[in-house]
Amino acid sequence: PFIPVCYSGVFAIQTSLIPGKKHWLEKIEHSLEREDNIEEGHFAERTWVALFSKPLVPNQVLALMNVTNEVITKCCYDGALFRNDAIWVS
């Protein structure tokens, strides 16, 4: 039910994760060289974490479910989890 997402394109990874993915990383890089602030760049920045992270384990999913109570459904953070303490019900 949860997919990690990277907003704003800011992320860090271990270099050990790169070697097996170098070929398609070069293809992604080439597709993003056309211009700055292109639509495919916005899709790519949300994809980085999914490409380099391991799937969430059950206790991580449970923790997310326990601390969030709202999903953002507008603008550029569509689908982001949010905790709104004003409506929090325990």
N, C-alpha and C positions, 0 to 999 in steps of 0.2 A: 503493500500500500504506500510506501514511502520511497522516493527516489532522491538521492542527494543532488543538490543543484548548487552551482557556483554563480552568484550574481556579481556583476561588475568586472568579471574576468580576472579577479585577483585570487591567486591560489599558489600553493607551494607543494611540490611532490619530491619524493626521494628519487635520485638519479637512477637507482636500480630499477625503477618502473619503466624507464624509457626504452632500453635496447630492443625489446620485442615489438615495440610499437613505432619505431623510428620511421618506417616506410609510410604508414598512413598519416603520421604526424606531419611529415613533409608535404603530403598531398593536402592536408587541411591548411597548413601554412600557405601553400601556394594559392589555394582558393580564397584566402583572406587578404592577399596582397593587392587586390584590385583598387581599393580605396580604404580610407578610414571611416569608421562608423557605418558600415554597410549592414544590411539586415542579417546576412549569414554570420556576421561577427557576433551579433546578439544571440543567435542560436548556439554558436560555438562556445561562447563564454558560459552558457548554462550547461553545456555538455562536458566540460573538462573534468569535473569531479566524478561524473558517472564513468568516464573512460579510465580513470586512474584509481578509483576507490574499490574496496571490496564491498560486497552486499552487506547491508545492515543485518546484524544478528538479532534474534528475537528480543533480547533485553534492551537493545537500543531502540527498537520499534516501540516497545512498551513504554520506555522513558519518554519518547516523543509524544506518545498518545496521552501520557499523564501530565505533561507540562504545557500542552497547547490546547486551546479551546476555540480557535478561529482559524480560518483559511482566507488569505487575501485573494480576492477575485477581481481586482481591477488594476489597471496600469501595468507597469513593467515587472511586477513581482507576483504575477498571477500564480496561485498555487502555493505560495510561501506560507509556512505555518507561523502562527502568531499567538501570543498569550495576552488576552485582554482582561486585566484584573477587574475591570469594572463589571464584567459579566461572569466572572469566574464562579462556578458552583462546585462546592466540595462535597 
